[in-house]
Amino acid sequence: MVIDEHITTVSRPIWPTEETSEGSQELFPRTSTDPAELGREVGAVLRLPEGPTLDPTQIDIERSDDETMIINMGPQHPSTHGVLRLMLELDGEVVLRTKPIIGYLHTGMEKQAEELSFIQGSTNVTRMDYLAPLHNELVFSLATEALLGVEMPRRATYIRMLMTELNRISSHLMWMATNGMDMGSTSMMIYGFREREMILSFFEKTTGLRMNHNYIRPGGVAADLPDGWEDDIEVICNTVETRSYEYDELLTGQTIFRGRMEGIGNLTAEEALALSVTGPLLRSTGVPWDLRRTMPYLAFDEVEFDVIVGTYGDNFDRYSIRLNEIRESVKIVRQLLANMPSGDYRVQDRKVTPPPRGRIDSSMEALIHHFKVFTEGFAVPEGEVYVAVESPRGELGCYLASDGGPKPYRMHIRGPSFVNLQALPLLMRGGLLSDAVAVISSVDPVMGEVDR
């Protein structure tokens, strides 16, 4: 029945809606998706440096849209491990295509770095990977020091190694806790936070803060280790190592846990290398790439530890690697405890290092020096540099360019979470929707580092 001949009903596409569309990031129906883009979304277009395409036969372009549905997963924090949004194409409960959509944290830290002096830079980068803030501070400081051409006192180097290895343990403990919760183990969530709390308490005692420390700075560290630190480290090492075997007993042989981890989210070494993923995600495929061993920095060539690798590249391998890396980091920390050198905890270059706090109250020159360092900063010679360290999630790189002034001309961070996220379409292809959370957890992304 025609109500009014002047009214025309216009049919509108129901996908994507204006409210949810992220433009080119959006996952569109197959009929409106370019074949090359479709290949990327199913994780089939992976090119090695030699040229061949891996697994091109998996692009099921003939499937029609009326056989599948596209759903949103996230961005909600707990199950997607941050403000990560995934768009999934499903055939029943089977995942055919996956598209990670990022940008919901929008911190813009790389651009902010251009307006902050080098001495202020650590307060900025420490907030990227908020589970491993000391690694962020370390890579920025090493890059700045490479441009400055300063040499660190050995005690400063060892303190940096001690703090970052403790940070690696705390990050992996957080992963053990949240991954356990994702698999339905509330006990693991409690235990992981319990042990992590010991390390954060030591961080607070040493740096004044539990997170975002601004402790590792260009020129050394902000303060020496506190009195009684040896006893604190001994207790942390003994407790974490002992309880790591309790985690092993709780999870490793548990039937439900193994069923949700073994053979889920498989990745081959060729695929991992083609995607440039690093960290436990790469090592789970059997590639022994750890920058502490392959491209040593600080004094990691002076300590003994094993690089843990997997075989099958599945969720269970990634779990096993992180559990054993906790024990390897405990081994490193014990060596640092036994061999900690004496001396300065920062360089004594007056152009880089502020005067001791005790002199500020008694010396006008020291007060002026302190004021100028923290207000004007220090000039860094013109040049550019790239430095990388092994964070708990993989290769964390910092590219710095200086024009000779007190602020970086450009800063770019190679965040492992950002790079590793592109493996999700491959890891989730052909799996079940119920496995999606387990796969995301196994990648261990931190969205502060993705949206930096």
Backbone torsions as a table, in degrees:
resi	resn	phi	psi	omega
1	MET	NA	127.8	179.7
2	VAL	-86.4	119.0	-179.7
3	ILE	-84.7	-43.8	-178.2
4	ASP	-149.5	120.9	-176.5
5	GLU	-69.3	-12.1	179.4
6	HIS	-90.3	-3.4	-179.6
7	ILE	-102.9	123.9	179.3
8	THR	-116.7	128.4	177.8
9	THR	-86.9	124.1	-179.1
10	VAL	-105.6	122.6	177.4
11	SER	-77.3	134.6	-179.2
12	ARG	-115.2	143.3	177.6
13	PRO	-64.0	137.9	-177.7
14	ILE	-87.0	-3.9	-179.4
15	TRP	-147.0	133.7	-9.5
16	PRO	-84.6	153.3	178.0
17	THR	-78.0	158.5	-179.2
18	GLU	-64.1	-28.4	-176.3
19	GLU	-72.3	-28.0	-174.7
20	THR	-110.7	-7.9	-173.2
21	SER	-66.8	133.0	175.4
22	GLU	-112.7	26.1	177.1
23	GLY	65.5	-128.2	-175.5
24	SER	-67.7	-16.6	177.4
25	GLN	-74.9	-19.1	-172.1
26	GLU	-67.2	149.9	173.0
27	LEU	-93.5	115.0	-176.0
28	PHE	-102.1	163.3	175.0
29	PRO	-57.9	156.7	-175.4
30	ARG	-60.5	-36.2	-176.2
31	THR	-64.7	-23.9	-179.3
32	SER	-110.7	20.7	-179.4
33	THR	-114.0	131.2	177.4
34	ASP	-61.4	139.9	-178.3
35	PRO	-55.0	-38.4	179.5
36	ALA	-66.2	-41.7	177.2
37	GLU	-65.7	-39.4	177.4
38	LEU	-59.6	-39.8	177.7
39	GLY	-61.8	-40.2	178.6
40	ARG	-67.0	-37.2	-176.3
41	GLU	-71.3	-25.4	174.9
42	VAL	-94.7	2.0	177.1
43	GLY	75.0	28.4	-175.9
44	ALA	-103.6	-16.9	-178.3
45	VAL	-96.4	90.3	179.9
46	LEU	-126.3	116.5	-175.6
47	ARG	-110.0	127.4	173.9
48	LEU	-81.7	161.8	177.8
49	PRO	-56.7	-28.6	-179.0
50	GLU	-73.0	-18.3	175.5
51	GLY	118.8	-32.7	-173.5
52	PRO	-69.7	153.3	176.4
53	THR	-94.3	133.5	-179.6
54	LEU	-87.0	133.4	169.2
55	ASP	53.3	51.9	-177.2
56	PRO	-74.7	-14.2	-175.2
57	THR	-74.3	-10.5	-175.4
58	GLN	-83.5	-0.1	-178.6
59	ILE	-80.7	99.2	-176.3
60	ASP	-88.1	73.0	-174.1
61	ILE	-73.1	-22.4	-175.0
62	GLU	-75.4	-13.2	-179.1
63	ARG	-64.7	135.5	-176.9
64	SER	-91.2	156.1	-176.5
65	ASP	-66.8	-28.0	-178.0
66	ASP	-74.7	-6.1	176.1
67	GLU	-91.9	-12.3	-173.8
68	THR	-127.7	170.3	172.9
69	MET	-139.4	149.9	179.5
70	ILE	-109.1	127.3	-179.2
71	ILE	-126.6	160.6	173.5
72	ASN	-97.2	141.4	170.2
73	MET	-127.8	112.3	-177.2
74	GLY	89.6	-174.7	1.1
75	PRO	-83.7	106.1	168.3
76	GLN	-123.6	143.8	-164.9
77	HIS	-69.3	-52.1	-167.1
78	PRO	-58.9	-53.2	-171.0
79	SER	-82.5	-23.5	176.9
80	THR	-99.3	10.5	174.0
81	HIS	56.9	42.2	179.4
82	GLY	134.7	-177.1	-179.8
83	VAL	-82.4	64.4	178.7
84	LEU	-104.9	130.3	176.1
85	ARG	-110.4	129.5	175.1
86	LEU	-114.3	136.9	169.2
87	MET	-107.5	127.5	-173.6
88	LEU	-121.0	134.9	169.3
89	GLU	-99.2	123.7	-173.4
90	LEU	-116.6	142.1	166.0
91	ASP	-113.1	95.5	-169.4
92	GLY	69.2	-115.7	177.2
93	GLU	-108.5	7.1	-179.7
94	VAL	-92.4	130.4	-180.0
95	VAL	-83.3	121.2	178.5
96	LEU	-97.3	-46.2	-179.7
97	ARG	-133.4	150.3	178.2
98	THR	-137.6	138.5	175.7
99	LYS	-136.1	110.0	174.6
100	PRO	-72.3	132.0	177.9
101	ILE	-116.2	122.3	-172.8
102	ILE	-119.1	175.9	175.7
103	GLY	109.9	7.5	-176.7
104	TYR	-84.0	-11.1	178.7
105	LEU	-95.6	-30.3	171.7
106	HIS	34.8	60.9	-179.3
107	THR	-85.6	-30.8	177.7
108	GLY	64.6	37.4	-173.5
109	MET	-67.9	-32.2	-179.5
110	GLU	-65.3	-37.5	177.7
111	LYS	-74.6	-37.2	176.8
112	GLN	-59.8	-33.2	-176.9
113	ALA	-59.5	-28.1	-178.7
114	GLU	-70.7	-17.0	-180.0
115	GLU	-105.5	3.9	179.2
116	LEU	-114.7	143.6	177.5
117	SER	-70.4	164.1	179.5
118	PHE	-59.4	-34.0	-179.0
119	ILE	-73.1	-22.5	176.3
120	GLN	-89.4	-9.5	-171.9
121	GLY	-60.7	-36.1	-177.6
122	SER	-63.5	-32.1	179.1
123	THR	-68.7	-21.6	179.7
124	ASN	-85.0	-55.5	-173.6
125	VAL	-70.6	-24.0	-178.3
126	THR	-61.3	-19.8	-177.0
127	ARG	-91.2	1.6	-179.1
128	MET	-71.2	-78.6	175.0
129	ASP	-86.6	93.5	-172.0
130	TYR	-73.8	-5.9	172.9
131	LEU	-93.3	-15.0	176.6
132	ALA	-135.3	57.6	-174.9
133	PRO	-62.9	-31.9	-176.8
134	LEU	-69.5	-29.5	175.5
135	HIS	-67.6	-37.8	177.0
136	ASN	-62.4	-45.5	179.2
137	GLU	-63.5	-38.2	-178.2
138	LEU	-64.2	-48.0	-174.8
139	VAL	-67.2	-36.7	176.8
140	PHE	-66.0	-42.4	-179.2
141	SER	-66.4	-41.3	179.3
142	LEU	-63.8	-38.6	178.4
143	ALA	-65.7	-43.9	179.0
144	THR	-62.8	-42.9	-179.6
145	GLU	-67.2	-31.2	176.5
146	ALA	-64.7	-37.4	177.0
147	LEU	-72.3	-36.2	-180.0
148	LEU	-73.5	-29.0	-177.3
149	GLY	75.6	27.1	179.2
150	VAL	-93.8	153.8	-179.7
151	GLU	-111.8	131.9	-176.1
152	MET	-78.8	140.6	167.7
153	PRO	-61.1	149.6	-176.5
154	ARG	-62.7	-34.8	-180.0
155	ARG	-64.6	-40.7	177.8
156	ALA	-61.8	-41.0	178.9
157	THR	-62.8	-44.9	-178.9
158	TYR	-68.4	-37.2	177.4
159	ILE	-64.0	-41.0	178.1
160	ARG	-61.8	-42.8	178.6
161	MET	-63.7	-43.7	180.0
162	LEU	-59.1	-48.6	-175.5
163	MET	-69.2	-38.9	-178.3
164	THR	-73.3	-33.1	176.7
165	GLU	-70.4	-37.6	172.7
166	LEU	-61.8	-37.8	178.5
167	ASN	-66.5	-36.1	176.2
168	ARG	-62.6	-42.6	178.5
169	ILE	-61.9	-46.6	-177.7
170	SER	-64.5	-36.2	178.6
171	SER	-67.3	-44.7	178.8
172	HIS	-67.0	-33.3	175.8
173	LEU	-64.2	-40.4	175.6
174	MET	-61.4	-41.2	178.3
175	TRP	-64.7	-43.7	178.3
176	MET	-58.1	-40.0	-178.5
177	ALA	-67.2	-52.0	-175.6
178	THR	-71.7	-35.2	176.1
179	ASN	-66.0	-38.8	175.8
180	GLY	-60.9	-42.0	177.5
181	MET	-63.9	-40.9	178.0
182	ASP	-60.4	-32.7	179.8
183	MET	-88.0	-0.3	177.2
184	GLY	98.4	10.0	-178.6
185	SER	-101.0	94.1	177.4
186	THR	-68.2	-26.8	178.6
187	SER	-62.1	-44.7	-179.2
188	MET	-63.0	-34.7	177.5
189	MET	-60.6	-44.3	-179.1
190	ILE	-68.1	-43.3	-176.9
191	TYR	-67.2	-42.7	-178.9
192	GLY	-61.2	-43.9	178.4
193	PHE	-67.9	-33.0	-179.5
194	ARG	-61.8	-47.8	-179.2
195	GLU	-73.0	-35.9	178.5
196	ARG	-62.5	-32.8	-178.8
197	GLU	-61.4	-34.6	178.3
198	MET	-62.0	-42.5	-178.2
199	ILE	-70.1	-42.0	179.4
200	LEU	-64.7	-33.4	177.0
201	SER	-65.2	-38.5	176.4
202	PHE	-67.3	-40.0	176.4
203	PHE	-59.3	-43.2	-179.6
204	GLU	-63.7	-39.3	179.1
205	LYS	-66.1	-33.9	-175.9
206	THR	-87.8	-45.0	-172.6
207	THR	-104.9	-16.2	-176.2
208	GLY	94.4	-10.0	-177.7
209	LEU	-138.2	154.3	177.6
210	ARG	-83.8	-30.4	179.0
211	MET	-141.4	165.2	175.1
212	ASN	51.2	61.7	-162.3
213	HIS	-79.0	-34.9	-167.8
214	ASN	54.5	42.8	-177.2
215	TYR	-97.1	-45.6	176.7
216	ILE	-86.3	116.3	-174.5
217	ARG	-126.8	159.7	173.6
218	PRO	-55.2	120.9	-178.6
219	GLY	108.2	-7.3	179.7
220	GLY	145.0	-135.2	176.8
221	VAL	-127.3	163.0	-171.8
222	ALA	-70.8	-31.7	-176.8
223	ALA	-153.8	159.0	177.3
224	ASP	-73.7	167.6	178.4
225	LEU	-65.6	144.9	-175.3
226	PRO	-73.5	162.9	175.9
227	ASP	-60.0	137.6	178.4
228	GLY	80.8	12.4	-177.4
229	TRP	-64.1	-30.5	-179.5
230	GLU	-61.0	-43.6	179.3
231	ASP	-65.6	-40.2	179.0
232	ASP	-61.3	-44.7	-178.9
233	ILE	-65.4	-40.1	179.5
234	GLU	-61.1	-42.9	179.2
235	VAL	-65.3	-43.3	179.8
236	ILE	-61.0	-47.2	-177.2
237	CYS	-62.8	-47.6	-178.4
238	ASN	-63.3	-42.0	-176.8
239	THR	-69.2	-48.6	-177.0
240	VAL	-64.6	-43.2	-179.0
241	GLU	-63.3	-44.7	-179.8
242	THR	-62.4	-44.9	-175.0
243	ARG	-76.8	-18.9	174.9
244	SER	-63.0	-31.4	176.6
245	TYR	-74.6	-26.2	173.3
246	GLU	-69.5	-38.8	175.0
247	TYR	-60.7	-42.2	179.3
248	ASP	-56.6	-46.3	-178.4
249	GLU	-67.9	-35.3	-178.0
250	LEU	-71.0	-40.9	-168.8
251	LEU	-109.0	-44.6	-165.8
252	THR	-57.1	-43.9	-178.4
253	GLY	-94.8	5.3	-175.9
254	GLN	-73.5	126.0	-170.5
255	THR	-60.2	-46.6	-178.0
256	ILE	-66.7	-42.0	179.9
257	PHE	-61.3	-47.2	-179.8
258	ARG	-64.6	-37.1	179.9
259	GLY	-64.0	-29.5	-179.0
260	ARG	-92.6	-5.7	-177.1
261	MET	-115.6	-40.2	-175.9
262	GLU	-73.5	128.6	177.9
263	GLY	75.2	9.3	180.0
264	ILE	-107.4	134.2	178.6
265	GLY	68.1	45.8	-177.9
266	ASN	-71.7	146.8	178.5
267	LEU	-145.1	135.5	176.3
268	THR	-91.9	163.4	179.2
269	ALA	-62.9	-39.2	179.6
270	GLU	-63.6	-43.2	179.2
271	GLU	-65.5	-42.2	-179.6
272	ALA	-62.9	-43.1	179.0
273	LEU	-67.6	-37.4	179.0
274	ALA	-64.7	-31.5	-179.6
275	LEU	-88.7	-6.3	-179.3
276	SER	64.0	25.7	177.7
277	VAL	-73.7	154.2	-178.0
278	THR	-138.0	-178.3	177.8
279	GLY	75.4	-157.2	179.7
280	PRO	-56.5	-28.7	179.2
281	LEU	-64.5	-40.5	176.9
282	LEU	-75.8	-44.7	-176.7
283	ARG	-65.8	-23.3	177.9
284	SER	-65.7	-20.0	179.6
285	THR	-87.9	-0.9	178.5
286	GLY	101.0	3.0	179.5
287	VAL	-89.0	115.2	-175.0
288	PRO	-82.8	61.8	-176.8
289	TRP	-104.0	107.2	176.6
290	ASP	-138.0	119.0	-173.5
291	LEU	-61.2	-25.8	177.3
292	ARG	-63.9	-26.6	-179.5
293	ARG	-104.0	-43.1	-174.1
294	THR	-80.7	-32.7	177.9
295	MET	-137.4	71.0	-168.8
296	PRO	-57.9	139.9	173.6
297	TYR	-128.0	173.3	-172.9
298	LEU	49.7	-124.9	178.8
299	ALA	-126.8	36.9	-178.2
300	PHE	-70.1	-15.6	175.1
301	ASP	-78.6	-2.2	179.5
302	GLU	-103.2	-2.5	-179.0
303	VAL	-118.0	155.1	-179.2
304	GLU	-100.0	128.8	173.4
305	PHE	-162.9	160.8	-179.4
306	ASP	-103.2	144.2	171.9
307	VAL	-89.4	117.7	-175.1
308	ILE	-87.7	128.0	178.9
309	VAL	-127.1	159.3	176.8
310	GLY	-104.9	-166.0	-177.7
311	THR	-128.1	-43.6	-170.8
312	TYR	-102.3	-11.8	179.2
313	GLY	67.5	30.6	-179.2
314	ASP	-107.8	-179.5	-179.0
315	ASN	-57.3	-38.4	-176.6
316	PHE	-67.4	-38.2	175.7
317	ASP	-61.7	-41.9	-178.8
318	ARG	-67.7	-35.2	173.6
319	TYR	-63.4	-47.9	-177.0
320	SER	-63.1	-38.8	-179.8
321	ILE	-63.2	-47.1	-177.8
322	ARG	-66.6	-38.5	178.0
323	LEU	-61.7	-44.4	-178.8
324	ASN	-75.8	-27.1	176.1
325	GLU	-67.4	-28.9	173.9
326	ILE	-59.5	-44.9	-179.0
327	ARG	-68.2	-37.1	178.6
328	GLU	-67.0	-38.6	177.9
329	SER	-66.9	-36.0	174.4
330	VAL	-60.7	-40.6	178.0
331	LYS	-60.9	-43.5	179.5
332	ILE	-64.8	-44.8	-177.9
333	VAL	-61.3	-38.3	179.1
334	ARG	-64.4	-38.3	177.3
335	GLN	-66.6	-39.0	178.3
336	LEU	-66.8	-37.3	177.6
337	LEU	-62.0	-41.4	-176.9
338	ALA	-75.4	-25.7	-172.2
339	ASN	-119.2	18.3	-178.3
340	MET	-60.5	118.7	-178.9
341	PRO	-76.8	161.3	174.4
342	SER	-91.2	175.8	177.7
343	GLY	118.4	-161.1	-176.0
344	ASP	-75.9	149.0	175.7
345	TYR	-101.1	5.1	175.0
346	ARG	-158.6	161.1	-178.5
347	VAL	-69.5	149.9	-179.8
348	GLN	-100.8	42.7	176.2
349	ASP	-93.8	113.4	-174.1
350	ARG	-63.8	-20.5	178.6
351	LYS	-76.9	-18.8	-176.0
352	VAL	-111.8	-38.4	-170.4
353	THR	-102.3	129.9	175.2
354	PRO	-69.7	159.6	-179.4
355	PRO	-69.7	161.5	176.4
356	PRO	-59.1	144.8	-177.4
357	ARG	-58.6	-34.0	-176.3
358	GLY	-65.3	-25.2	-177.1
359	ARG	-83.6	-17.6	-174.8
360	ILE	-64.1	-34.9	-177.9
361	ASP	-76.1	-17.3	-173.7
362	SER	-116.6	-8.5	-175.6
363	SER	-131.6	122.3	177.4
364	MET	-65.3	-38.1	179.1
365	GLU	-62.6	-42.0	178.8
366	ALA	-64.4	-38.6	179.3
367	LEU	-65.0	-43.7	178.2
368	ILE	-64.1	-43.7	178.7
369	HIS	-58.0	-48.2	179.3
370	HIS	-59.5	-44.5	-178.1
371	PHE	-63.2	-43.7	-177.0
372	LYS	-69.3	-39.0	180.0
373	VAL	-62.2	-42.7	-173.6
374	PHE	-88.5	-13.3	176.8
375	THR	-101.1	-44.6	-178.7
376	GLU	-93.7	-24.5	-174.4
377	GLY	77.1	-167.5	178.3
378	PHE	-125.6	146.8	-179.2
379	ALA	-75.5	136.3	178.6
380	VAL	-111.1	130.9	-177.4
381	PRO	-55.5	148.1	-179.6
382	GLU	-62.5	138.8	179.2
383	GLY	156.7	-177.3	177.8
384	GLU	-141.9	152.8	-175.3
385	VAL	-154.9	151.0	171.5
386	TYR	-126.9	127.3	179.7
387	VAL	-128.9	141.3	-179.6
388	ALA	-131.1	145.2	174.6
389	VAL	-130.0	165.5	179.7
390	GLU	-94.6	100.5	176.5
391	SER	-83.7	171.6	177.8
392	PRO	-58.8	-18.6	-178.1
393	ARG	-105.5	-5.6	178.6
394	GLY	136.0	-154.4	-176.3
395	GLU	-73.6	114.0	176.2
396	LEU	-105.0	110.9	-175.7
397	GLY	-113.8	150.0	177.6
398	CYS	-130.0	119.8	173.2
399	TYR	-101.2	123.3	178.6
400	LEU	-122.5	136.6	172.5
401	ALA	-123.9	132.1	-179.5
402	SER	-120.2	141.0	175.3
403	ASP	-102.9	15.2	179.0
404	GLY	95.8	-0.1	-179.0
405	GLY	-98.3	-170.9	-177.7
406	PRO	-85.8	-3.5	-179.3
407	LYS	-122.3	149.3	175.6
408	PRO	-62.8	138.2	172.3
409	TYR	-72.8	-40.9	175.0
410	ARG	-146.7	147.4	170.2
411	MET	-137.1	134.4	174.5
412	HIS	-134.5	135.6	179.9
413	ILE	-108.2	130.0	172.1
414	ARG	-90.9	92.1	-176.2
415	GLY	-84.4	124.2	-179.3
416	PRO	-63.7	-32.9	178.4
417	SER	-62.4	-41.3	-179.8
418	PHE	-61.9	-46.2	-178.8
419	VAL	-70.1	-42.8	-176.3
420	ASN	-66.5	-26.6	-179.4
421	LEU	-62.0	-26.2	-178.0
422	GLN	-71.0	-7.9	175.4
423	ALA	-81.3	-11.8	-175.7
424	LEU	-58.0	-45.3	179.2
425	PRO	-57.2	-36.3	179.8
426	LEU	-74.1	-42.6	-178.0
427	LEU	-66.0	-33.2	-173.2
428	MET	-95.3	-12.5	-176.8
429	ARG	-62.1	126.1	178.0
430	GLY	82.2	-3.5	178.0
431	GLY	-88.4	178.0	-179.6
432	LEU	-93.1	153.1	177.6
433	LEU	-57.7	-34.4	-179.2
434	SER	-66.9	-18.5	178.7
435	ASP	-90.4	-6.0	-173.7
436	ALA	-60.0	-45.5	-178.0
437	VAL	-64.8	-39.0	179.2
438	ALA	-63.9	-38.5	-179.6
439	VAL	-69.6	-45.4	178.2
440	ILE	-57.9	-44.2	-179.7
441	SER	-61.2	-38.7	-176.7
442	SER	-67.6	-25.4	176.3
443	VAL	-75.4	-28.9	178.2
444	ASP	59.3	54.7	178.9
445	PRO	-79.9	147.3	171.3
446	VAL	-119.0	115.4	-168.9
447	MET	-71.6	-21.8	174.9
448	GLY	-61.9	-31.3	177.7
449	GLU	-81.4	-28.5	179.6
450	VAL	-73.3	-44.5	-174.9
451	ASP	-98.0	26.4	-174.6
452	ARG	-60.1	NA	NA
